[in-house]
Amino acid sequence: MREMTVEASVQQIWPVTDFVNRYLTDIGCPIRIRIQIDVAVDELFGNIARYAYRSKTGSVTVRLETAKDPRSVIITFIDHGVPFNPLSRKKPDSISLSARLRPIGGLGIYIVRNSMDDVSYRYQDGQNILTIRKNM
């Protein structure tokens, strides 16, 4: 397991992505899966940075693990921000409405849910804990 704690700011997206990619390289993760994970990390960390602490500042811990059966990468995002379950968001209407008429928000978590093998959320001990798993 590896872990990194950084300020919840959009300026930290690149250092977090670099941290995740070094880990994925070390464990031999295929490039196609790495790209999917990069998109998920960018979306999830960006949302935490923009919304978790409202106008205040706070931190985000990114925890990386692997599982053996099935061989997978597990990434957990932990913050002490406002409780928010992004999985409770309704699936966006991406088919019947034009992009101009579609309400803002929700498409990123939709992409994450559809590209990862598992996405879970819980609020525990004053922390938002969002976990994604991608099988390799």
N, CA, C and O atoms as CSV, one atom per row, in Angstrom:
chain,resi,resn,atom,element,x,y,z
A,1,MET,N,N,0.836,-1.176,0.000
A,1,MET,CA,C,0.000,0.000,0.000
A,1,MET,C,C,0.885,1.245,0.000
A,1,MET,O,O,1.913,1.294,0.675
A,2,ARG,N,N,0.469,2.236,-0.761
A,2,ARG,CA,C,1.127,3.541,-0.755
A,2,ARG,C,C,0.064,4.594,-0.489
A,2,ARG,O,O,-1.113,4.405,-0.797
A,3,GLU,N,N,0.498,5.702,0.085
A,3,GLU,CA,C,-0.445,6.743,0.460
A,3,GLU,C,C,0.200,8.108,0.282
A,3,GLU,O,O,1.399,8.281,0.504
A,4,MET,N,N,-0.612,9.070,-0.122
A,4,MET,CA,C,-0.148,10.437,-0.306
A,4,MET,C,C,-1.237,11.368,0.217
A,4,MET,O,O,-2.415,11.176,-0.084
A,5,THR,N,N,-0.853,12.363,0.990
A,5,THR,CA,C,-1.809,13.360,1.470
A,5,THR,C,C,-1.358,14.716,0.961
A,5,THR,O,O,-0.213,15.124,1.155
A,6,VAL,N,N,-2.289,15.413,0.300
A,6,VAL,CA,C,-1.997,16.718,-0.292
A,6,VAL,C,C,-3.146,17.674,-0.003
A,6,VAL,O,O,-4.225,17.266,0.426
A,7,GLU,N,N,-2.892,18.944,-0.244
A,7,GLU,CA,C,-3.944,19.943,-0.138
A,7,GLU,C,C,-4.995,19.672,-1.213
A,7,GLU,O,O,-4.665,19.295,-2.337
A,8,ALA,N,N,-6.246,19.867,-0.855
A,8,ALA,CA,C,-7.344,19.669,-1.807
A,8,ALA,C,C,-7.450,20.887,-2.716
A,8,ALA,O,O,-8.303,21.751,-2.515
A,9,SER,N,N,-6.582,20.948,-3.711
A,9,SER,CA,C,-6.612,22.042,-4.681
A,9,SER,C,C,-6.361,21.471,-6.073
A,9,SER,O,O,-5.679,20.458,-6.231
A,10,VAL,N,N,-6.919,22.132,-7.070
A,10,VAL,CA,C,-6.760,21.635,-8.434
A,10,VAL,C,C,-5.295,21.625,-8.868
A,10,VAL,O,O,-4.928,20.873,-9.771
A,11,GLN,N,N,-4.453,22.448,-8.241
A,11,GLN,CA,C,-3.023,22.449,-8.566
A,11,GLN,C,C,-2.360,21.122,-8.185
A,11,GLN,O,O,-1.258,20.832,-8.651
A,12,GLN,N,N,-3.002,20.330,-7.362
A,12,GLN,CA,C,-2.432,19.055,-6.925
A,12,GLN,C,C,-2.842,17.878,-7.816
A,12,GLN,O,O,-2.410,16.751,-7.578
A,13,ILE,N,N,-3.662,18.123,-8.832
A,13,ILE,CA,C,-4.091,17.017,-9.704
A,13,ILE,C,C,-2.894,16.358,-10.372
A,13,ILE,O,O,-2.817,15.130,-10.410
A,14,TRP,N,N,-1.956,17.145,-10.900
A,14,TRP,CA,C,-0.791,16.551,-11.589
A,14,TRP,C,C,0.095,15.762,-10.634
A,14,TRP,O,O,0.481,14.643,-10.971
A,15,PRO,N,N,0.440,16.291,-9.449
A,15,PRO,CA,C,1.243,15.476,-8.528
A,15,PRO,C,C,0.539,14.180,-8.110
A,15,PRO,O,O,1.183,13.142,-7.957
A,16,VAL,N,N,-0.769,14.243,-7.929
A,16,VAL,CA,C,-1.506,13.030,-7.559
A,16,VAL,C,C,-1.508,12.040,-8.722
A,16,VAL,O,O,-1.281,10.847,-8.525
A,17,THR,N,N,-1.763,12.532,-9.924
A,17,THR,CA,C,-1.750,11.650,-11.096
A,17,THR,C,C,-0.381,11.025,-11.290
A,17,THR,O,O,-0.283,9.842,-11.618
A,18,ASP,N,N,0.673,11.799,-11.094
A,18,ASP,CA,C,2.038,11.278,-11.200
A,18,ASP,C,C,2.290,10.192,-10.142
A,18,ASP,O,O,2.879,9.154,-10.443
A,19,PHE,N,N,1.850,10.432,-8.924
A,19,PHE,CA,C,1.977,9.463,-7.840
A,19,PHE,C,C,1.266,8.152,-8.211
A,19,PHE,O,O,1.821,7.069,-8.029
A,20,VAL,N,N,0.053,8.256,-8.724
A,20,VAL,CA,C,-0.717,7.067,-9.118
A,20,VAL,C,C,-0.026,6.357,-10.273
A,20,VAL,O,O,0.078,5.131,-10.265
A,21,ASN,N,N,0.453,7.111,-11.272
A,21,ASN,CA,C,1.083,6.486,-12.441
A,21,ASN,C,C,2.394,5.788,-12.107
A,21,ASN,O,O,2.707,4.745,-12.682
A,22,ARG,N,N,3.161,6.356,-11.185
A,22,ARG,CA,C,4.378,5.659,-10.758
A,22,ARG,C,C,4.033,4.317,-10.134
A,22,ARG,O,O,4.707,3.318,-10.386
A,23,TYR,N,N,2.996,4.293,-9.329
A,23,TYR,CA,C,2.554,3.041,-8.705
A,23,TYR,C,C,2.079,2.054,-9.772
A,23,TYR,O,O,2.441,0.878,-9.737
A,24,LEU,N,N,1.275,2.527,-10.711
A,24,LEU,CA,C,0.758,1.652,-11.761
A,24,LEU,C,C,1.884,1.087,-12.615
A,24,LEU,O,O,1.837,-0.077,-13.013
A,25,THR,N,N,2.886,1.895,-12.896
A,25,THR,CA,C,4.051,1.415,-13.647
A,25,THR,C,C,4.790,0.342,-12.854
A,25,THR,O,O,5.173,-0.692,-13.400
A,26,ASP,N,N,4.987,0.596,-11.565
A,26,ASP,CA,C,5.693,-0.361,-10.705
A,26,ASP,C,C,5.008,-1.718,-10.653
A,26,ASP,O,O,5.679,-2.743,-10.538
A,27,ILE,N,N,3.677,-1.740,-10.736
A,27,ILE,CA,C,2.968,-3.021,-10.640
A,27,ILE,C,C,2.662,-3.620,-12.013
A,27,ILE,O,O,2.008,-4.659,-12.105
A,28,GLY,N,N,3.131,-2.970,-13.079
A,28,GLY,CA,C,2.961,-3.510,-14.422
A,28,GLY,C,C,1.560,-3.349,-14.992
A,28,GLY,O,O,1.095,-4.211,-15.738
A,29,CYS,N,N,0.893,-2.277,-14.658
A,29,CYS,CA,C,-0.463,-2.035,-15.148
A,29,CYS,C,C,-0.430,-1.690,-16.638
A,29,CYS,O,O,0.356,-0.838,-17.052
A,30,PRO,N,N,-1.269,-2.336,-17.445
A,30,PRO,CA,C,-1.315,-2.033,-18.880
A,30,PRO,C,C,-1.719,-0.581,-19.132
A,30,PRO,O,O,-2.498,-0.008,-18.370
A,31,ILE,N,N,-1.194,0.003,-20.194
A,31,ILE,CA,C,-1.415,1.408,-20.514
A,31,ILE,C,C,-2.900,1.730,-20.694
A,31,ILE,O,O,-3.350,2.790,-20.259
A,32,ARG,N,N,-3.664,0.845,-21.322
A,32,ARG,CA,C,-5.094,1.079,-21.550
A,32,ARG,C,C,-5.825,1.261,-20.219
A,32,ARG,O,O,-6.687,2.130,-20.098
A,33,ILE,N,N,-5.492,0.465,-19.250
A,33,ILE,CA,C,-6.115,0.557,-17.925
A,33,ILE,C,C,-5.602,1.798,-17.198
A,33,ILE,O,O,-6.356,2.465,-16.490
A,34,ARG,N,N,-4.329,2.099,-17.374
A,34,ARG,CA,C,-3.752,3.302,-16.754
A,34,ARG,C,C,-4.472,4.558,-17.218
A,34,ARG,O,O,-4.728,5.460,-16.420
A,35,ILE,N,N,-4.796,4.619,-18.489
A,35,ILE,CA,C,-5.507,5.788,-19.024
A,35,ILE,C,C,-6.890,5.898,-18.388
A,35,ILE,O,O,-7.304,6.994,-18.010
A,36,GLN,N,N,-7.601,4.801,-18.265
A,36,GLN,CA,C,-8.920,4.817,-17.625
A,36,GLN,C,C,-8.813,5.268,-16.162
A,36,GLN,O,O,-9.640,6.042,-15.680
A,37,ILE,N,N,-7.802,4.780,-15.479
A,37,ILE,CA,C,-7.591,5.173,-14.083
A,37,ILE,C,C,-7.234,6.655,-14.002
A,37,ILE,O,O,-7.715,7.355,-13.111
A,38,ASP,N,N,-6.398,7.143,-14.917
A,38,ASP,CA,C,-6.040,8.571,-14.932
A,38,ASP,C,C,-7.276,9.458,-15.063
A,38,ASP,O,O,-7.391,10.469,-14.370
A,39,VAL,N,N,-8.191,9.086,-15.940
A,39,VAL,CA,C,-9.423,9.862,-16.117
A,39,VAL,C,C,-10.224,9.868,-14.819
A,39,VAL,O,O,-10.726,10.910,-14.399
A,40,ALA,N,N,-10.342,8.707,-14.188
A,40,ALA,CA,C,-11.093,8.605,-12.933
A,40,ALA,C,C,-10.440,9.432,-11.830
A,40,ALA,O,O,-11.129,10.141,-11.096
A,41,VAL,N,N,-9.124,9.347,-11.708
A,41,VAL,CA,C,-8.407,10.101,-10.672
A,41,VAL,C,C,-8.579,11.598,-10.902
A,41,VAL,O,O,-8.845,12.346,-9.962
A,42,ASP,N,N,-8.428,12.029,-12.138
A,42,ASP,CA,C,-8.589,13.446,-12.466
A,42,ASP,C,C,-9.986,13.930,-12.083
A,42,ASP,O,O,-10.130,14.976,-11.451
A,43,GLU,N,N,-10.989,13.188,-12.454
A,43,GLU,CA,C,-12.376,13.576,-12.176
A,43,GLU,C,C,-12.659,13.595,-10.672
A,43,GLU,O,O,-13.202,14.571,-10.154
A,44,LEU,N,N,-12.296,12.534,-9.982
A,44,LEU,CA,C,-12.617,12.433,-8.555
A,44,LEU,C,C,-11.820,13.424,-7.719
A,44,LEU,O,O,-12.383,14.106,-6.862
A,45,PHE,N,N,-10.520,13.509,-7.959
A,45,PHE,CA,C,-9.714,14.455,-7.188
A,45,PHE,C,C,-10.142,15.892,-7.495
A,45,PHE,O,O,-10.220,16.725,-6.592
A,46,GLY,N,N,-10.416,16.174,-8.751
A,46,GLY,CA,C,-10.867,17.513,-9.127
A,46,GLY,C,C,-12.154,17.904,-8.418
A,46,GLY,O,O,-12.293,19.039,-7.961
A,47,ASN,N,N,-13.091,16.975,-8.325
A,47,ASN,CA,C,-14.343,17.266,-7.619
A,47,ASN,C,C,-14.104,17.515,-6.131
A,47,ASN,O,O,-14.701,18.420,-5.548
A,48,ILE,N,N,-13.253,16.731,-5.531
A,48,ILE,CA,C,-12.927,16.945,-4.116
A,48,ILE,C,C,-12.280,18.319,-3.946
A,48,ILE,O,O,-12.646,19.073,-3.044
A,49,ALA,N,N,-11.324,18.639,-4.809
A,49,ALA,CA,C,-10.620,19.923,-4.713
A,49,ALA,C,C,-11.572,21.107,-4.872
A,49,ALA,O,O,-11.415,22.129,-4.204
A,50,ARG,N,N,-12.546,20.969,-5.749
A,50,ARG,CA,C,-13.453,22.087,-6.028
A,50,ARG,C,C,-14.585,22.223,-5.011
A,50,ARG,O,O,-15.029,23.336,-4.729
A,51,TYR,N,N,-15.056,21.103,-4.458
A,51,TYR,CA,C,-16.303,21.153,-3.704
A,51,TYR,C,C,-16.253,20.676,-2.255
A,51,TYR,O,O,-17.114,21.071,-1.470
A,52,ALA,N,N,-15.304,19.862,-1.872
A,52,ALA,CA,C,-15.340,19.228,-0.547
A,52,ALA,C,C,-15.281,20.225,0.602
A,52,ALA,O,O,-15.982,20.072,1.603
A,53,TYR,N,N,-14.455,21.234,0.458
A,53,TYR,CA,C,-14.241,22.151,1.575
A,53,TYR,C,C,-14.892,23.509,1.368
A,53,TYR,O,O,-14.666,24.439,2.142
A,54,ARG,N,N,-15.701,23.620,0.321
A,54,ARG,CA,C,-16.346,24.887,-0.035
A,54,ARG,C,C,-15.294,25.976,-0.134
A,54,ARG,O,O,-14.389,25.856,-0.960
A,55,SER,N,N,-15.363,27.022,0.656
A,55,SER,CA,C,-14.387,28.115,0.537
A,55,SER,C,C,-13.181,27.929,1.459
A,55,SER,O,O,-12.253,28.738,1.437
A,56,LYS,N,N,-13.190,26.877,2.261
A,56,LYS,CA,C,-12.069,26.614,3.164
A,56,LYS,C,C,-11.039,25.731,2.457
A,56,LYS,O,O,-11.222,25.346,1.302
A,57,THR,N,N,-9.963,25.421,3.163
A,57,THR,CA,C,-8.978,24.498,2.615
A,57,THR,C,C,-8.955,23.241,3.471
A,57,THR,O,O,-9.379,23.252,4.626
A,58,GLY,N,N,-8.465,22.184,2.901
A,58,GLY,CA,C,-8.359,20.917,3.606
A,58,GLY,C,C,-7.457,19.993,2.829
A,58,GLY,O,O,-6.838,20.391,1.843
A,59,SER,N,N,-7.387,18.770,3.276
A,59,SER,CA,C,-6.490,17.819,2.626
A,59,SER,C,C,-7.257,16.628,2.060
A,59,SER,O,O,-8.414,16.378,2.399
A,60,VAL,N,N,-6.571,15.913,1.193
A,60,VAL,CA,C,-7.089,14.683,0.600
A,60,VAL,C,C,-5.986,13.641,0.712
A,60,VAL,O,O,-4.828,13.912,0.392
A,61,THR,N,N,-6.350,12.461,1.164
A,61,THR,CA,C,-5.422,11.336,1.174
A,61,THR,C,C,-5.805,10.413,0.031
A,61,THR,O,O,-6.973,10.064,-0.141
A,62,VAL,N,N,-4.803,10.023,-0.747
A,62,VAL,CA,C,-5.005,9.076,-1.843
A,62,VAL,C,C,-4.237,7.822,-1.463
A,62,VAL,O,O,-3.020,7.857,-1.285
A,63,ARG,N,N,-4.952,6.722,-1.340
A,63,ARG,CA,C,-4.358,5.445,-0.925
A,63,ARG,C,C,-4.416,4.466,-2.092
A,63,ARG,O,O,-5.463,4.295,-2.716
A,64,LEU,N,N,-3.292,3.828,-2.383
A,64,LEU,CA,C,-3.176,2.884,-3.495
A,64,LEU,C,C,-2.895,1.485,-2.963
A,64,LEU,O,O,-2.033,1.293,-2.105
A,65,GLU,N,N,-3.626,0.523,-3.481
A,65,GLU,CA,C,-3.436,-0.877,-3.086
A,65,GLU,C,C,-3.664,-1.772,-4.297
A,65,GLU,O,O,-4.246,-1.346,-5.294
A,66,THR,N,N,-3.208,-2.994,-4.204
A,66,THR,CA,C,-3.535,-3.992,-5.216
A,66,THR,C,C,-4.186,-5.181,-4.528
A,66,THR,O,O,-3.953,-5.455,-3.351
A,67,ALA,N,N,-5.001,-5.867,-5.292
A,67,ALA,CA,C,-5.620,-7.102,-4.830
A,67,ALA,C,C,-5.190,-8.207,-5.792
A,67,ALA,O,O,-4.879,-7.944,-6.954
A,68,LYS,N,N,-5.177,-9.426,-5.305
A,68,LYS,CA,C,-4.685,-10.533,-6.135
A,68,LYS,C,C,-5.778,-11.261,-6.898
A,68,LYS,O,O,-5.537,-11.700,-8.022
A,69,ASP,N,N,-6.962,-11.405,-6.336
A,69,ASP,CA,C,-7.975,-12.233,-6.982
A,69,ASP,C,C,-9.320,-11.532,-7.017
A,69,ASP,O,O,-10.043,-11.581,-6.022
A,70,PRO,N,N,-9.687,-10.888,-8.099
A,70,PRO,CA,C,-8.916,-10.731,-9.327
A,70,PRO,C,C,-7.841,-9.658,-9.157
A,70,PRO,O,O,-7.955,-8.775,-8.307
A,71,ARG,N,N,-6.804,-9.753,-9.975
A,71,ARG,CA,C,-5.724,-8.775,-9.911
A,71,ARG,C,C,-6.292,-7.414,-10.252
A,71,ARG,O,O,-6.793,-7.190,-11.354
A,72,SER,N,N,-6.209,-6.508,-9.291
A,72,SER,CA,C,-6.827,-5.199,-9.483
A,72,SER,C,C,-6.102,-4.121,-8.696
A,72,SER,O,O,-5.343,-4.390,-7.766
A,73,VAL,N,N,-6.366,-2.897,-9.107
A,73,VAL,CA,C,-5.858,-1.708,-8.426
A,73,VAL,C,C,-7.024,-1.117,-7.650
A,73,VAL,O,O,-8.134,-1.004,-8.170
A,74,ILE,N,N,-6.768,-0.742,-6.407
A,74,ILE,CA,C,-7.784,-0.128,-5.566
A,74,ILE,C,C,-7.253,1.240,-5.146
A,74,ILE,O,O,-6.167,1.346,-4.577
A,75,ILE,N,N,-8.022,2.274,-5.429
A,75,ILE,CA,C,-7.628,3.641,-5.089
A,75,ILE,C,C,-8.717,4.229,-4.207
A,75,ILE,O,O,-9.897,4.219,-4.560
A,76,THR,N,N,-8.302,4.743,-3.052
A,76,THR,CA,C,-9.240,5.328,-2.105
A,76,THR,C,C,-8.903,6.799,-1.902
A,76,THR,O,O,-7.746,7.165,-1.697
A,77,PHE,N,N,-9.931,7.629,-1.961
A,77,PHE,CA,C,-9.819,9.069,-1.720
A,77,PHE,C,C,-10.497,9.354,-0.389
A,77,PHE,O,O,-11.655,8.989,-0.186
A,78,ILE,N,N,-9.777,10.006,0.518
A,78,ILE,CA,C,-10.313,10.292,1.848
A,78,ILE,C,C,-10.179,11.791,2.106
A,78,ILE,O,O,-9.090,12.355,2.001
A,79,ASP,N,N,-11.307,12.431,2.446
A,79,ASP,CA,C,-11.266,13.847,2.795
A,79,ASP,C,C,-12.186,14.093,3.986
A,79,ASP,O,O,-13.041,13.270,4.310
A,80,HIS,N,N,-11.994,15.236,4.628
A,80,HIS,CA,C,-12.796,15.635,5.787
A,80,HIS,C,C,-13.766,16.749,5.426
A,80,HIS,O,O,-14.191,17.514,6.292
A,81,GLY,N,N,-14.110,16.839,4.166
A,81,GLY,CA,C,-14.988,17.898,3.691
A,81,GLY,C,C,-16.445,17.640,4.000
A,81,GLY,O,O,-16.787,16.764,4.795
A,82,VAL,N,N,-17.288,18.413,3.362
A,82,VAL,CA,C,-18.728,18.292,3.520
A,82,VAL,C,C,-19.151,16.888,3.081
A,82,VAL,O,O,-18.719,16.425,2.025
A,83,PRO,N,N,-19.979,16.204,3.863
A,83,PRO,CA,C,-20.434,14.874,3.443
A,83,PRO,C,C,-21.139,14.942,2.091
A,83,PRO,O,O,-22.067,15.731,1.907
A,84,PHE,N,N,-20.698,14.119,1.153
A,84,PHE,CA,C,-21.331,14.085,-0.161
A,84,PHE,C,C,-21.064,12.747,-0.820
A,84,PHE,O,O,-19.915,12.341,-0.997
A,85,ASN,N,N,-22.140,12.068,-1.180
A,85,ASN,CA,C,-22.042,10.797,-1.882
A,85,ASN,C,C,-22.277,11.042,-3.369
A,85,ASN,O,O,-23.421,11.221,-3.786
A,86,PRO,N,N,-21.219,11.054,-4.173
A,86,PRO,CA,C,-21.411,11.311,-5.605
A,86,PRO,C,C,-22.168,10.186,-6.300
A,86,PRO,O,O,-22.698,10.385,-7.393
A,87,LEU,N,N,-22.228,9.016,-5.688
A,87,LEU,CA,C,-22.932,7.893,-6.296
A,87,LEU,C,C,-24.444,8.043,-6.180
A,87,LEU,O,O,-25.190,7.311,-6.831
A,88,SER,N,N,-24.901,8.981,-5.361
A,88,SER,CA,C,-26.339,9.206,-5.221
A,88,SER,C,C,-26.882,10.085,-6.339
A,88,SER,O,O,-28.093,10.260,-6.470
A,89,ARG,N,N,-25.985,10.631,-7.136
A,89,ARG,CA,C,-26.416,11.478,-8.254
A,89,ARG,C,C,-27.135,10.646,-9.302
A,89,ARG,O,O,-26.747,9.518,-9.602
A,90,LYS,N,N,-28.166,11.215,-9.837
A,90,LYS,CA,C,-28.927,10.566,-10.893
A,90,LYS,C,C,-28.078,10.483,-12.161
A,90,LYS,O,O,-27.290,11.383,-12.452
A,91,LYS,N,N,-28.246,9.400,-12.904
A,91,LYS,CA,C,-27.534,9.231,-14.172
A,91,LYS,C,C,-27.891,10.394,-15.099
A,91,LYS,O,O,-29.070,10.699,-15.279
A,92,PRO,N,N,-26.870,11.056,-15.697
A,92,PRO,CA,C,-27.164,12.204,-16.563
A,92,PRO,C,C,-27.873,11.776,-17.844
A,92,PRO,O,O,-27.660,10.674,-18.349
A,93,ASP,N,N,-28.699,12.645,-18.350
A,93,ASP,CA,C,-29.400,12.406,-19.604
A,93,ASP,C,C,-28.474,12.833,-20.735
A,93,ASP,O,O,-28.469,13.994,-21.146
A,94,SER,N,N,-27.700,11.891,-21.226
A,94,SER,CA,C,-26.712,12.226,-22.255
A,94,SER,C,C,-27.189,11.852,-23.653
A,94,SER,O,O,-26.446,11.995,-24.624
A,95,ILE,N,N,-28.426,11.372,-23.757
A,95,ILE,CA,C,-28.903,10.919,-25.061
A,95,ILE,C,C,-29.983,11.838,-25.622
A,95,ILE,O,O,-29.890,12.271,-26.771
A,96,SER,N,N,-31.008,12.140,-24.824
A,96,SER,CA,C,-32.151,12.872,-25.369
A,96,SER,C,C,-31.973,14.391,-25.388
A,96,SER,O,O,-32.672,15.077,-26.133
A,97,LEU,N,N,-31.056,14.925,-24.588
A,97,LEU,CA,C,-30.841,16.376,-24.572
A,97,LEU,C,C,-29.557,16.734,-25.316
A,97,LEU,O,O,-28.576,15.991,-25.290
A,98,SER,N,N,-29.586,17.885,-25.977
A,98,SER,CA,C,-28.363,18.352,-26.615
A,98,SER,C,C,-27.399,18.819,-25.526
A,98,SER,O,O,-27.820,19.086,-24.400
A,99,ALA,N,N,-26.136,18.918,-25.846
A,99,ALA,CA,C,-25.133,19.360,-24.874
A,99,ALA,C,C,-25.471,20.740,-24.327
A,99,ALA,O,O,-25.191,21.029,-23.163
A,100,ARG,N,N,-26.064,21.587,-25.141
A,100,ARG,CA,C,-26.424,22.939,-24.725
A,100,ARG,C,C,-27.541,22.935,-23.675
A,100,ARG,O,O,-27.570,23.806,-22.805
A,101,LEU,N,N,-28.452,21.973,-23.746
A,101,LEU,CA,C,-29.596,21.921,-22.833
A,101,LEU,C,C,-29.354,21.037,-21.605
A,101,LEU,O,O,-30.108,21.087,-20.633
A,102,ARG,N,N,-28.316,20.248,-21.664
A,102,ARG,CA,C,-28.023,19.322,-20.574
A,102,ARG,C,C,-27.550,20.093,-19.345
A,102,ARG,O,O,-26.718,20.991,-19.472
A,103,PRO,N,N,-28.066,19.759,-18.144
A,103,PRO,CA,C,-27.585,20.452,-16.944
A,103,PRO,C,C,-26.117,20.109,-16.667
A,103,PRO,O,O,-25.644,19.021,-16.996
A,104,ILE,N,N,-25.415,21.058,-16.059
A,104,ILE,CA,C,-24.005,20.863,-15.734
A,104,ILE,C,C,-23.891,19.904,-14.558
A,104,ILE,O,O,-24.685,19.953,-13.619
A,105,GLY,N,N,-22.887,19.029,-14.625
A,105,GLY,CA,C,-22.587,18.143,-13.504
A,105,GLY,C,C,-23.094,16.727,-13.711
A,105,GLY,O,O,-24.086,16.493,-14.402
A,106,GLY,N,N,-22.390,15.795,-13.098
A,106,GLY,CA,C,-22.817,14.406,-13.096
A,106,GLY,C,C,-22.202,13.530,-14.164
A,106,GLY,O,O,-22.169,12.309,-14.009
A,107,LEU,N,N,-21.715,14.116,-15.240
A,107,LEU,CA,C,-21.175,13.301,-16.323
A,107,LEU,C,C,-19.853,12.643,-15.926
A,107,LEU,O,O,-19.589,11.505,-16.313
A,108,GLY,N,N,-19.026,13.346,-15.161
A,108,GLY,CA,C,-17.739,12.782,-14.743
A,108,GLY,C,C,-17.893,11.546,-13.894
A,108,GLY,O,O,-17.223,10.544,-14.144
A,109,ILE,N,N,-18.767,11.584,-12.883
A,109,ILE,CA,C,-18.959,10.410,-12.038
A,109,ILE,C,C,-19.603,9.279,-12.846
A,109,ILE,O,O,-19.353,8.105,-12.574
A,110,TYR,N,N,-20.415,9.621,-13.819
A,110,TYR,CA,C,-20.999,8.628,-14.717
A,110,TYR,C,C,-19.891,7.902,-15.489
A,110,TYR,O,O,-19.915,6.678,-15.618
A,111,ILE,N,N,-18.926,8.664,-15.997
A,111,ILE,CA,C,-17.793,8.065,-16.716
A,111,ILE,C,C,-16.991,7.178,-15.778
A,111,ILE,O,O,-16.608,6.070,-16.153
A,112,VAL,N,N,-16.730,7.652,-14.560
A,112,VAL,CA,C,-15.984,6.853,-13.581
A,112,VAL,C,C,-16.725,5.552,-13.301
A,112,VAL,O,O,-16.117,4.481,-13.323
A,113,ARG,N,N,-18.005,5.626,-13.043
A,113,ARG,CA,C,-18.789,4.425,-12.719
A,113,ARG,C,C,-18.762,3.418,-13.859
A,113,ARG,O,O,-18.768,2.209,-13.627
A,114,ASN,N,N,-18.732,3.919,-15.093
A,114,ASN,CA,C,-18.767,3.014,-16.244
A,114,ASN,C,C,-17.398,2.508,-16.664
A,114,ASN,O,O,-17.313,1.538,-17.416
A,115,SER,N,N,-16.334,3.132,-16.204
A,115,SER,CA,C,-15.001,2.677,-16.592
A,115,SER,C,C,-14.308,1.854,-15.510
A,115,SER,O,O,-13.368,1.118,-15.808
A,116,MET,N,N,-14.754,1.965,-14.269
A,116,MET,CA,C,-14.175,1.195,-13.172
A,116,MET,C,C,-15.012,-0.060,-12.923
A,116,MET,O,O,-16.194,-0.106,-13.266
A,117,ASP,N,N,-14.391,-1.074,-12.325
A,117,ASP,CA,C,-15.118,-2.308,-12.029
A,117,ASP,C,C,-15.944,-2.205,-10.758
A,117,ASP,O,O,-16.912,-2.945,-10.584
A,118,ASP,N,N,-15.572,-1.299,-9.874
A,118,ASP,CA,C,-16.349,-1.081,-8.665
A,118,ASP,C,C,-16.081,0.336,-8.174
A,118,ASP,O,O,-14.948,0.815,-8.221
A,119,VAL,N,N,-17.121,0.996,-7.706
A,119,VAL,CA,C,-17.013,2.321,-7.111
A,119,VAL,C,C,-17.901,2.307,-5.871
A,119,VAL,O,O,-19.076,1.946,-5.938
A,120,SER,N,N,-17.325,2.703,-4.739
A,120,SER,CA,C,-18.129,2.713,-3.507
A,120,SER,C,C,-17.834,3.976,-2.706
A,120,SER,O,O,-16.770,4.583,-2.826
A,121,TYR,N,N,-18.801,4.346,-1.894
A,121,TYR,CA,C,-18.680,5.532,-1.051
A,121,TYR,C,C,-19.220,5.217,0.332
A,121,TYR,O,O,-20.186,4.470,0.491
A,122,ARG,N,N,-18.569,5.809,1.332
A,122,ARG,CA,C,-19.119,5.784,2.689
A,122,ARG,C,C,-18.645,7.033,3.414
A,122,ARG,O,O,-17.591,7.591,3.110
A,123,TYR,N,N,-19.452,7.454,4.381
A,123,TYR,CA,C,-19.072,8.561,5.246
A,123,TYR,C,C,-18.880,7.960,6.624
A,123,TYR,O,O,-19.812,7.414,7.215
A,124,GLN,N,N,-17.656,8.066,7.131
A,124,GLN,CA,C,-17.329,7.406,8.393
A,124,GLN,C,C,-16.362,8.272,9.190
A,124,GLN,O,O,-15.375,8.772,8.649
A,125,ASP,N,N,-16.646,8.445,10.463
A,125,ASP,CA,C,-15.774,9.202,11.362
A,125,ASP,C,C,-15.432,10.588,10.817
A,125,ASP,O,O,-14.289,11.034,10.918
A,126,GLY,N,N,-16.421,11.261,10.243
A,126,GLY,CA,C,-16.207,12.605,9.717
A,126,GLY,C,C,-15.432,12.651,8.419
A,126,GLY,O,O,-14.888,13.697,8.064
A,127,GLN,N,N,-15.368,11.536,7.697
A,127,GLN,CA,C,-14.597,11.479,6.456
A,127,GLN,C,C,-15.437,10.951,5.297
A,127,GLN,O,O,-16.208,10.004,5.453
A,128,ASN,N,N,-15.277,11.575,4.141
A,128,ASN,CA,C,-15.786,11.012,2.894
A,128,ASN,C,C,-14.745,10.003,2.440
A,128,ASN,O,O,-13.559,10.322,2.363
A,129,ILE,N,N,-15.181,8.790,2.139
A,129,ILE,CA,C,-14.261,7.739,1.693
A,129,ILE,C,C,-14.824,7.168,0.396
A,129,ILE,O,O,-15.834,6.465,0.394
A,130,LEU,N,N,-14.154,7.483,-0.696
A,130,LEU,CA,C,-14.575,7.028,-2.015
A,130,LEU,C,C,-13.523,6.081,-2.552
A,130,LEU,O,O,-12.344,6.430,-2.612
A,131,THR,N,N,-13.933,4.893,-2.942
A,131,THR,CA,C,-12.994,3.862,-3.396
A,131,THR,C,C,-13.378,3.405,-4.794
A,131,THR,O,O,-14.544,3.138,-5.087
A,132,ILE,N,N,-12.360,3.321,-5.654
A,132,ILE,CA,C,-12.551,2.757,-6.998
A,132,ILE,C,C,-11.655,1.532,-7.124
A,132,ILE,O,O,-10.580,1.457,-6.529
A,133,ARG,N,N,-12.131,0.572,-7.916
A,133,ARG,CA,C,-11.337,-0.642,-8.191
A,133,ARG,C,C,-11.385,-0.911,-9.688
A,133,ARG,O,O,-12.444,-0.870,-10.315
A,134,LYS,N,N,-10.205,-1.188,-10.244
A,134,LYS,CA,C,-10.107,-1.528,-11.667
A,134,LYS,C,C,-9.344,-2.828,-11.804
A,134,LYS,O,O,-8.202,-2.939,-11.360
A,135,ASN,N,N,-9.977,-3.808,-12.418
A,135,ASN,CA,C,-9.324,-5.094,-12.655
A,135,ASN,C,C,-8.292,-4.963,-13.769
A,135,ASN,O,O,-8.498,-4.249,-14.751
A,136,MET,N,N,-7.184,-5.666,-13.595
A,136,MET,CA,C,-6.147,-5.654,-14.629
A,136,MET,C,C,-6.189,-6.945,-15.413
A,136,MET,O,O,-5.393,-7.134,-16.333
